[in-house]
Amino acid sequence: MRKQKIYDFINSSEYAPMTKENIAVLLCVPASDIDEFNNIIDELEKEGEIIIGRKKRCFSAKSMGLVKAIFRSTTKGFGFVSDDKGDIHIAAEYVNGALNGDTVLVKIEKKSSADKNREGRIISILSRANNIIVGVFTQERGYGIITPDNDKLPDEIFVSPRDINGALNGQKVVAKIVEYETPTTSLCCRITEILGFPYDFGVDVLSVIKGYDFSLEFPSDVLQEAQRVDKIEDEDLSGRLNLTSKTIITIDGEDTKDIDDAISVEKTESGYILGVHIADVSHYVKPNSPLDKEAYSRGTSVYLADRVIPMLPVRLSNGICSLNEGVLRLTMSVFLHYDTNGNVIKTTFHKSYIKSTARMTYENVRLLISEKPPLLCEKYSYLRPVLDAMYELYLLLAQKTSERGTIDFNIPEAKAVFDKDGKTIDIVKRENSFANKIIEEFMVAANSAVAKYLWENNIGAIYRVHDEPNKEKLENTLNFIYNKGYKHCRSLQALMKEVSDTPQEVAFSTMLLRSMAKAKYDSKNDGHFGLMLDNYCHFTSPIRRYPDLVCHRALKAAIKNDKKTKSYLSAFVNEASVQCSERENAAAMCERDTLDIKKAEYMEGFVGQEFEGVISSVTGFGFFVMLPNTVEGLVRLETLRDDYYVFDEKTLSLYGERTGHTFTIGDVVKVKLASANKVSRRIDFLLLEGGTDNGRKRKEKASRSKQKRNPRVLHRRKVRGRH
């Protein structure tokens, strides 16, 4: 009995609401399948796809005008959900006990003809996103209250005396929700773990990790299974292509320990042969095994400022799966044959095994290609043919990428530097040279080739999908940048080149990135707008990403025409895509929050000092200033006392009513650090100079009279773009 068939029937235009017994009759469900049929109906109801009315008739949620979506709450109690037409406002009185991130069913109560300013009411909560709370515990008269770190959750959550479990006033704790808020009950939780006091060493980062439900430890059954992975046996090599005689190198960061990709490049008379060789993690992690279930739950490795939380136990991630230099490793290989113009003329896929010839770093590859220091060149002289061919092919592929219209947002990533005691002593930009881009080009080529092969062979897989941007939102951003004096706003590529190496580059790149849709995982192959590719998946990092592991299984099934695995994947990839997207988002936010802690910790030592930075965003409560090292802080509206400033949402600027001073994205300003707090992750600046008039006639500076205003509560999320 296929779930899709039942779903399509209930959502068809000919369907009239009826009981599930009548549906079974019309669909000719045999008696032997009735139990399965009833289970599917129950699943569809739980998923919010159908509603069962009072007379036990089944209604299509779509036909009733109900929207299934993720609820996004605000610090003021109200919230939003979104569908393909935009946002739907949920007033506080219609939240119905939903918490931020919950999957809900919403009935639209009010809408305009343009589908804007829509309002809705949550009628049911389909699934809860929050069952773990991290926050500060306080106790009064025997009862406990937790104030969550996540300010999108209620301000206070009740803890009964029997559930306090030894927590002390002011400690950071982890708690499990035992009762959700309803019209007759309050939100209650039970303390399960005491992390320590907020300023105890390590509690800050640990709080973030626990808050996003990542675990530092692996369950015992997972570790036991990993322990049984000892060495590569002769039978493991059977049926695999032997590539141990080829010159194959890995290129990674200096501190990388989980090496999952290697490359080989050969120059031929007709062009080039690029080999992309990826650790065969699927050989060790079997579907539904303890290792697989844990990897699925985690979804991804998490790369924090001061540690890595691996998706797989270290015995696998840094051991038998990692393509370490000079050791035998099992791989999946993609060979792409190019002509002299960089066009793909042939692609093949193989189960294989390799011995990495050299473990190279991005920095050494950059030096060997661009600066050619004698000692380094002598040390790696045996790699010269590969490096030369690699660079030549990269230039061809980079040209193809440019012609295709791929958008390259130059948004630097920051890295925290620590002393021997783990204290943050510097914040620096991560280096991203052409050596990084070489590997990126090669990995994109392999990912695209695998996705195309899986799609052509009709194999269930997890694709990497990036939708086209909202035209109105993108147009508004381009017009804003155009009005700042940049003329190449009809072409995103040309615009990126025009703003390159200007003080506004990062601010404008970030604005453009935010105007784009967010890439996600999906079982449908809908293409990747940012890369301008019709077929794309993640295949090249199975040690650290679960979608890549699934694509390895799919590729093997396609190569062998394995019908059993094909059937398993077709039923699995829908659910897995949602899980992988959710855990990817959680990992990105966890990484961002821990880095923000380290940035604030670093800046605590510079209170009172002056800096020059660029305004990176403007809001109704002030504007953010980014320093050259990527640290951002807020200049609060109430500290601008030379005028009464009004926020203009269209121009994203603050405008002084009397002086004509304006503050807008891209302006260079001088500021003084007023405060920095690693616990709250907040950095506040004071402006040292007035704004720019941007063509408006500057008036005489007004007296510094304090203006009455109602600054909004700060809650800002940075968006990291990922392919």
C-alpha positions in Angstrom: 0.0 0.0 0.0 1.6 3.2 -1.2 1.3 6.3 1.0 1.6 8.6 -2.0 -1.4 7.0 -3.6 -3.6 7.6 -0.6 -2.4 11.2 -0.3 -3.0 11.9 -4.0 -6.5 10.5 -3.8 -7.5 12.6 -0.8 -6.0 15.7 -2.4 -7.6 15.1 -5.8 -10.2 17.5 -7.2 -12.8 14.6 -7.4 -12.5 13.7 -3.7 -15.4 14.4 -1.3 -14.8 14.0 2.5 -15.5 10.5 3.6 -14.5 8.0 6.3 -11.3 6.0 6.0 -13.5 2.8 5.5 -15.0 4.4 2.4 -11.6 5.4 1.2 -10.4 1.8 1.6 -13.4 0.6 -0.5 -12.8 3.1 -3.3 -9.1 2.3 -3.4 -9.8 -1.5 -3.4 -7.6 -2.1 -0.4 -7.5 -5.8 0.2 -8.3 -7.1 3.7 -4.7 -8.2 4.2 -3.5 -4.5 3.8 -6.2 -2.9 6.1 -3.8 -2.6 9.1 -1.1 -0.9 6.9 -3.8 1.3 5.3 -5.0 2.5 8.8 -1.4 3.2 9.9 -0.9 5.3 6.8 -4.0 7.3 7.5 -2.8 7.9 11.1 0.6 9.0 9.7 -1.0 11.5 7.4 -3.0 12.9 10.2 0.0 13.3 12.5 1.9 14.9 9.6 -0.8 17.5 9.2 -1.7 16.4 5.6 -5.3 15.4 6.5 -7.8 16.4 9.2 -10.2 13.9 10.6 -13.5 15.6 11.5 -16.2 14.9 14.1 -17.9 12.4 11.9 -14.6 10.7 11.3 -14.5 12.0 7.7 -11.0 12.7 6.3 -10.4 16.2 4.9 -7.4 17.4 3.0 -5.6 20.1 4.9 -4.9 21.9 1.7 -8.6 21.9 0.7 -9.4 23.5 4.1 -6.9 26.3 3.5 -4.5 25.1 6.2 -0.8 25.8 6.1 1.8 23.4 7.4 4.9 25.3 8.4 7.6 26.0 11.0 6.7 28.6 13.6 9.2 31.4 14.2 8.5 33.2 17.4 9.7 36.6 18.5 10.8 38.0 21.8 7.5 39.8 22.1 5.4 36.7 22.0 3.9 36.9 18.5 5.5 35.1 15.6 5.3 34.1 11.9 5.0 31.1 9.6 5.9 31.1 5.9 4.6 29.5 2.8 5.4 30.0 -0.8 3.5 33.3 -0.8 5.4 34.8 2.1 5.0 35.4 5.8 1.8 34.9 7.9 1.6 36.8 11.1 0.6 34.9 14.3 -0.6 37.2 17.1 0.4 36.2 20.6 -3.2 35.2 21.5 -3.2 32.8 18.6 0.1 31.0 19.2 -1.8 28.3 21.1 1.2 27.0 23.1 3.6 26.7 20.1 7.3 27.3 20.7 9.9 28.5 18.3 10.8 25.9 15.7 7.6 23.8 16.2 5.9 22.4 13.1 2.3 23.7 13.2 -0.9 23.8 11.2 -2.2 27.3 10.6 -5.5 28.6 9.5 -5.4 31.9 7.7 -7.8 34.3 9.3 -7.2 37.4 7.3 -5.5 38.1 4.0 -5.3 40.9 1.5 -5.8 40.6 -2.3 -2.0 40.7 -2.7 -1.4 37.9 -0.2 0.4 40.4 2.0 -0.3 41.3 5.7 -1.8 37.9 6.2 -2.7 36.8 9.7 -3.3 33.3 11.0 -4.1 31.1 14.0 -2.3 28.0 15.0 -4.9 25.2 15.3 -2.5 22.3 16.1 1.1 21.5 16.9 2.3 18.6 14.7 5.8 18.2 16.2 7.9 19.8 18.9 11.3 21.3 18.1 12.2 22.0 21.7 12.4 19.3 24.4 15.7 20.5 25.8 16.1 23.9 27.6 19.4 25.4 28.5 19.4 28.4 30.8 20.1 30.0 34.2 18.3 28.5 37.2 16.9 30.6 40.1 14.9 29.3 43.1 12.3 31.0 45.2 10.3 29.4 48.1 11.2 25.9 47.0 10.1 26.4 43.4 12.5 26.8 40.5 12.6 29.0 37.4 14.8 28.6 34.3 15.5 31.7 32.2 16.4 30.2 28.8 19.5 31.3 26.9 17.3 31.2 23.7 15.4 34.4 23.9 12.8 33.1 21.5 11.5 30.8 24.2 9.3 32.0 27.1 11.1 34.2 29.6 10.5 31.9 32.5 10.0 28.1 32.6 8.7 26.5 35.8 10.6 23.7 37.7 8.8 21.8 40.4 10.7 21.1 43.7 11.1 17.4 42.9 12.7 18.2 39.5 15.4 20.7 40.7 17.9 17.8 41.3 20.4 19.8 43.3 20.8 22.9 41.1 21.9 26.1 42.8 20.9 29.7 42.2 22.6 31.2 39.2 23.9 28.0 37.7 23.5 27.1 34.0 21.5 23.9 33.7 20.1 21.6 31.0 16.4 20.7 31.5 13.9 18.5 29.7 10.4 19.7 29.1 8.0 17.4 30.9 4.8 19.4 30.2 4.0 21.9 27.4 1.9 24.9 27.8 -1.9 24.5 27.2 -4.9 26.5 28.2 -4.9 24.5 31.5 -1.2 23.8 32.1 2.0 25.8 32.3 5.3 25.0 30.6 7.3 22.8 33.0 10.6 21.1 32.9 12.9 18.8 34.8 16.6 19.6 35.3 18.8 16.8 33.9 22.3 18.3 34.0 24.1 21.0 35.9 26.7 22.8 33.7 28.1 25.2 36.3 28.1 28.9 36.9 28.1 31.1 33.7 31.6 32.4 34.2 33.1 29.0 35.0 35.6 28.0 32.3 34.0 26.2 29.4 30.4 26.6 30.6 29.7 29.2 27.9 30.5 27.0 24.9 29.1 23.9 26.6 25.8 25.8 27.1 25.6 26.4 23.4 26.4 22.8 22.4 23.7 21.5 24.8 21.2 24.1 23.6 21.4 22.9 20.0 21.2 19.3 21.2 24.6 18.1 20.1 26.4 15.5 22.2 30.1 15.4 23.0 29.9 11.7 23.8 28.9 8.7 21.7 26.6 5.9 23.1 28.4 2.7 24.2 26.9 0.6 21.4 28.1 3.0 18.8 31.6 3.0 20.3 31.6 -0.8 20.4 30.7 -1.1 16.8 33.4 1.4 15.8 35.9 -0.6 17.9 35.2 -3.6 15.7 36.4 -1.7 12.6 40.0 -2.8 12.9 41.8 -2.9 9.6 41.3 -3.4 5.9 41.1 -7.1 4.9 41.9 -8.7 1.6 38.3 -9.4 0.9 37.5 -5.6 1.3 39.6 -5.0 -1.8 37.7 -7.5 -4.0 35.9 -5.8 -6.9 37.6 -2.5 -6.4 39.8 -0.5 -8.8 43.5 -0.5 -7.6 44.7 3.0 -7.6 47.7 2.6 -5.3 50.2 3.2 -8.1 48.7 6.6 -9.0 50.0 10.0 -7.6 47.1 11.0 -5.4 47.3 13.9 -3.0 45.1 15.4 -0.3 44.9 19.2 0.2 43.5 20.4 3.5 43.9 22.9 6.2 47.0 22.6 8.5 44.9 21.3 11.4 42.5 19.0 9.5 42.4 15.4 10.9 39.3 14.0 9.2 40.6 13.9 5.6 37.8 12.6 3.3 38.8 13.8 -0.2 41.9 13.3 -2.4 42.6 14.2 -6.0 44.7 13.0 -9.0 45.2 15.0 -12.2 46.8 13.7 -15.4 47.5 15.7 -18.5 46.9 13.8 -21.7 47.1 14.5 -25.4 43.4 15.2 -25.6 43.1 17.2 -22.3 43.0 16.2 -18.6 41.7 13.4 -16.4 40.6 14.6 -13.0 40.2 11.9 -10.3 38.3 12.7 -7.2 38.7 10.0 -4.6 36.4 10.1 -1.5 36.6 8.0 1.7 34.2 5.0 1.4 32.5 5.6 4.7 29.5 3.6 3.6 31.6 0.4 3.7 31.8 0.7 7.5 28.5 2.4 8.3 25.7 0.1 7.3 22.0 1.3 7.1 20.2 1.1 10.5 23.3 0.0 12.4 24.1 1.9 15.7 26.7 3.9 13.8 24.2 4.8 11.1 21.5 5.8 13.5 23.9 8.0 15.5 25.2 9.6 12.3 21.7 10.3 11.2 20.8 11.8 14.5 23.8 14.2 14.4 23.5 14.9 10.7 26.9 16.6 10.5 30.1 17.2 12.3 30.2 20.6 14.1 33.3 22.7 13.8 33.3 25.0 16.8 35.8 27.7 17.7 37.6 25.5 20.2 36.7 22.0 19.3 35.1 19.6 16.8 32.0 17.5 17.5 32.4 14.7 15.0 29.5 12.9 13.3 31.3 9.6 13.6 33.6 8.3 16.4 37.2 9.4 16.1 38.3 5.8 15.4 36.5 6.2 12.1 36.6 9.9 11.3 40.3 10.4 12.1 41.3 6.7 11.6 40.3 4.0 9.2 38.2 6.4 7.0 40.6 9.3 6.9 42.8 9.4 3.8 46.0 9.7 5.7 49.3 9.8 3.8 50.9 6.5 2.8 48.2 4.1 4.2 45.7 1.9 2.3 42.2 3.3 2.3 38.9 2.3 0.7 37.4 5.0 -1.6 34.8 5.8 -4.1 36.3 7.4 -7.2 34.9 9.8 -9.9 37.0 10.2 -13.0 36.1 13.2 -15.2 37.8 13.4 -18.6 38.1 16.9 -20.0 39.1 18.2 -23.4 41.6 21.0 -23.8 38.8 23.6 -23.4 37.6 22.2 -20.1 34.5 20.4 -21.4 33.6 17.1 -19.9 33.7 14.4 -22.5 33.4 11.3 -20.3 32.7 10.4 -16.6 33.2 7.1 -14.8 32.5 5.9 -11.3 34.3 3.2 -9.3 34.7 1.5 -6.0 38.4 1.8 -5.4 41.3 1.8 -3.0 44.2 4.2 -2.8 47.4 5.2 -0.9 47.7 8.9 -0.6 51.1 10.0 -2.0 51.3 13.2 0.0 49.3 15.2 2.6 49.5 18.7 1.3 48.2 21.9 2.9 46.5 24.9 1.1 49.4 27.1 2.1 52.1 24.8 0.7 50.2 24.4 -2.6 49.8 28.2 -2.9 53.5 28.6 -2.3 54.5 25.9 -4.7 52.4 27.3 -7.5 52.7 31.1 -7.0 56.0 31.8 -5.2 58.0 28.6 -5.8 60.4 28.8 -2.8 63.5 26.6 -3.6 63.5 24.4 -0.5 59.8 23.6 -0.7 60.0 23.0 -4.5 62.9 20.6 -3.9 61.0 18.7 -1.2 57.9 18.2 -3.5 59.7 18.0 -6.9 58.0 14.7 -7.5 54.6 16.4 -7.4 55.4 19.1 -10.0 53.7 17.4 -12.9 50.5 16.9 -10.9 50.5 20.4 -9.5 51.1 22.0 -12.9 48.3 19.9 -14.5 46.0 20.7 -11.5 46.5 24.4 -11.8 46.0 24.4 -15.6 42.7 22.4 -15.2 41.6 24.7 -12.4 42.0 27.8 -14.6 39.9 26.2 -17.3 37.1 25.1 -14.8 37.2 28.5 -13.1 36.6 30.2 -16.5 33.6 27.8 -17.2 32.3 28.6 -13.7 32.4 32.3 -14.5 30.7 31.9 -17.8 28.0 29.8 -16.2 27.2 32.8 -14.0 28.1 31.3 -10.6 27.9 33.8 -7.8 31.0 34.1 -5.5 30.2 35.9 -2.3 33.4 37.1 -0.6 32.3 36.8 3.0 35.3 36.1 5.2 35.2 33.5 8.0 36.8 34.2 11.3 39.0 32.0 13.4 39.7 32.3 17.1 43.3 32.0 18.3 43.8 30.6 21.9 46.7 30.5 24.4 47.8 27.4 26.2 45.1 27.9 28.8 42.3 28.1 26.2 41.7 31.9 26.5 41.0 33.8 23.3 44.0 35.9 22.4 43.1 36.9 18.8 40.4 36.9 16.1 41.7 36.5 12.6 40.3 35.9 9.1 40.7 32.5 7.7 42.9 32.4 4.7 41.1 31.5 1.5 43.6 31.5 -1.4 43.3 30.1 -4.9 44.5 26.8 -3.5 41.2 26.5 -1.6 39.4 27.4 -4.7 41.1 24.6 -6.7 39.7 22.0 -4.4 36.3 23.7 -4.3 36.2 23.6 -8.1 37.1 19.9 -8.2 34.6 19.0 -5.5 31.8 20.9 -7.2 32.6 19.0 -10.5 32.5 15.7 -8.7 29.3 16.5 -6.8 27.6 17.6 -10.0 28.7 14.5 -11.9 27.4 12.2 -9.2 24.0 14.1 -8.9 23.5 13.9 -12.7 24.3 10.1 -12.7 21.9 9.4 -9.8 19.1 11.5 -11.4 19.6 9.8 -14.8 19.4 6.4 -13.2 16.3 7.3 -11.1 18.0 6.5 -7.8 16.5 8.0 -4.6 19.1 10.4 -3.2 19.6 13.5 -1.2 20.2 16.5 -3.5 21.6 19.9 -2.6 18.9 22.4 -3.8 19.1 26.1 -4.0 16.0 27.9 -5.2 15.9 31.1 -7.2 15.7 34.3 -5.1 12.6 36.3 -4.5 12.8 38.8 -7.4 11.4 41.7 -5.4 13.8 41.2 -2.5 16.8 40.9 -4.8 15.7 43.9 -6.8 15.4 46.0 -3.6 19.0 45.0 -2.6 20.4 45.7 -6.0 18.7 49.1 -6.1 20.1 49.9 -2.7 23.7 49.1 -3.9 23.1 51.0 -7.1 22.1 54.1 -5.2 25.4 53.8 -3.3 27.3 54.5 -6.5 27.9 51.0 -7.8 26.8 50.7 -11.4 27.1 47.0 -12.3 23.9 46.0 -10.5 22.3 44.1 -13.5 25.0 41.4 -13.2 25.7 39.9 -9.8 29.1 38.7 -11.0 30.1 42.1 -12.3 28.8 43.7 -9.1 30.9 41.4 -6.9 34.0 42.4 -8.9 33.1 46.1 -8.6 32.8 46.0 -4.8 35.9 43.8 -4.4 38.5 45.2 -2.1 36.3 48.1 -1.0 35.4 48.8 2.6 31.8 47.9 1.6 32.6 44.5 0.1 31.6 42.3 3.1 28.5 44.4 3.9 27.2 44.3 0.4 28.1 40.6 -0.1 26.2 39.8 3.1 23.2 41.8 2.0 23.1 40.0 -1.4 23.5 36.6 0.3 20.5 37.4 2.6 18.4 38.3 -0.4 18.9 34.7 -1.8 17.1 31.6 -0.8 18.9 29.3 1.6 20.3 26.1 0.2 18.8 22.9 1.6 18.7 19.2 1.2 15.8 17.7 -0.7 14.8 14.4 -2.3 13.8 16.3 -5.4 16.5 17.4 -7.9 15.5 21.0 -8.4 18.9 22.4 -9.3 21.3 24.8 -7.6 20.7 28.5 -8.4 23.9 29.8 -6.8 26.1 27.4 -8.7 24.0 27.6 -11.8 23.8 23.8 -12.0 20.8 21.6 -12.9 22.1 18.7 -10.9 23.9 18.9 -7.6 24.4 16.9 -4.4 26.9 16.5 -1.6 29.1 13.5 -2.2 32.6 14.6 -1.2 32.5 14.7 2.6 30.9 11.5 4.0 33.0 11.6 7.1 31.3 14.8 8.3 28.0 15.0 6.4 25.2 12.4 6.4 23.8 13.4 3.0 27.1 12.5 1.4 27.0 9.1 3.1 23.5 8.5 1.6 24.7 9.6 -1.9 27.6 7.0 -1.6 25.0 4.3 -0.9 22.9 5.6 -3.9 26.0 5.6 -6.2 26.9 2.0 -5.3 23.3 0.9 -5.9 23.4 2.6 -9.3 26.7 1.0 -10.2 25.5 -2.5 -9.1 21.8 -2.1 -10.0 21.1 -3.1 -6.4 17.3 -3.2 -6.3 17.1 -3.8 -2.6 19.1 -0.6 -1.8 17.2 1.3 -4.4 13.9 0.4 -2.7 15.3 1.3 0.7 16.5 4.7 -0.5 13.3 5.7 -2.2 11.4 5.3 1.1 14.2 6.9 3.1 15.4 10.1 1.4 12.3 12.3 2.0 12.6 12.1 5.8 16.4 12.1 5.7 16.5 15.3 3.7 14.4 17.1 6.3 16.5 15.8 9.1 19.8 16.7 7.4 18.6 20.3 6.7 17.5 20.8 10.3 20.8 19.5 11.7 22.8 21.5 9.3 21.0 24.7 10.4 21.5 23.8 14.0 25.2 23.2 13.4 25.6 26.5 11.6 23.9 28.4 14.5 26.0 26.5 17.1 29.2 27.3 15.3 28.1 31.0 14.9 27.1 31.3 18.6 30.4 29.8 19.9 32.4 32.0 17.7 30.4 35.0 18.9 31.3 34.0 22.5 35.0 34.0 21.6 34.8 37.3 19.8 33.2 38.9 22.9 35.7 37.3 25.2 38.6 38.7 23.0 37.0 42.2 22.9 36.6 42.3 26.7 40.3 43.3 26.9 39.8 46.4 24.6 37.0 48.3 26.4 37.6 52.1 25.9 39.7 51.6 22.8 38.9 53.2 19.4 38.4 51.4 16.1 37.4 52.0 12.5 34.8 49.8 10.9 32.0 49.6 8.4 28.3 49.7 9.1 27.1 46.1 8.3 23.4 46.5 9.0 20.9 49.1 10.2 17.8 48.5 12.3 15.2 50.6 14.2 17.3 50.2 17.4 20.7 51.2 16.0 23.3 49.9 13.6 26.0 47.2 13.6 29.6 48.0 12.9 32.0 45.3 11.6 35.7 45.7 12.3 38.4 44.4 9.9 38.8 41.2 11.9 35.0 40.4 11.4 34.0 41.4 15.0 30.6 43.1 15.0 29.1 45.4 17.7 26.0 47.5 18.1 25.8 51.3 18.2 22.5 51.7 20.1 20.0 54.3 18.9 19.8 55.9 22.4 23.5 56.7 22.3 23.1 58.9 19.2 22.3 62.1 21.1 23.0 64.8 18.5 19.7 64.4 16.8 16.4 62.4 16.6 17.0 59.6 14.2 14.3 57.9 12.2 14.7 54.4 10.6 13.9 54.3 6.9 13.2 50.7 6.0 13.4 51.3 2.3 16.9 52.8 2.3 18.0 50.8 5.4 19.3 53.9 7.0 18.9 56.1 10.1 18.2 59.7 9.2 18.7 62.7 11.6 15.6 65.0 11.3 17.5 68.2 12.1 21.1 67.6 11.1 20.6 65.5 8.0 23.1 63.0 9.3 22.6 59.5 7.9 23.9 56.1 8.9 23.5 53.4 6.2 25.1 50.1 5.2 28.6 50.5 3.9 29.4 53.7 5.7 32.9 53.8 7.3 32.7 55.0 10.9 34.9 55.4 14.0 33.7 53.9 17.2 34.8 53.3 20.8 34.2 49.9 22.5 31.7 50.6 25.3 31.3 47.0 26.6 31.8 43.4 25.7 30.3 40.4 27.5 31.0 36.8 26.6 28.1 35.4 28.5 25.5 37.5 26.7 27.6 37.5 23.5 27.0 41.2 23.3 29.4 43.9 22.0 28.4 47.6 22.3 30.1 50.5 20.5 29.8 54.3 20.9 30.0 56.4 17.8 33.0 58.9 17.8 32.0 60.8 14.7 28.7 62.0 13.1 27.1 60.2 10.1 27.5 61.0 6.4 25.0 63.2 4.6 24.9 61.1 1.4 24.1 64.0 -0.9 21.8 65.7 1.6 22.8 69.2 2.7 24.5 69.0 6.0 23.1 71.2 8.7 24.8 72.6 11.7 25.3 70.1 14.4 22.4 70.2 16.9 22.8 70.1 20.7 23.2 66.7 22.3 19.7 66.7 23.8 18.4 63.2 24.7 15.6 62.1 22.5 12.7 60.0 23.6 12.5 56.7 21.7 11.6 53.1 22.1 14.5 51.0 20.9 13.5 47.5 20.0 14.9 44.4 21.6 18.0 43.1 19.9 17.7 39.7 18.2 19.8 39.2 15.1 20.9 36.1 13.2 23.8 36.2 10.8 23.4 34.0 7.8 26.2 31.9 6.5 26.0 30.9 2.9 26.9 27.3 2.0 26.8 25.4 -1.2 
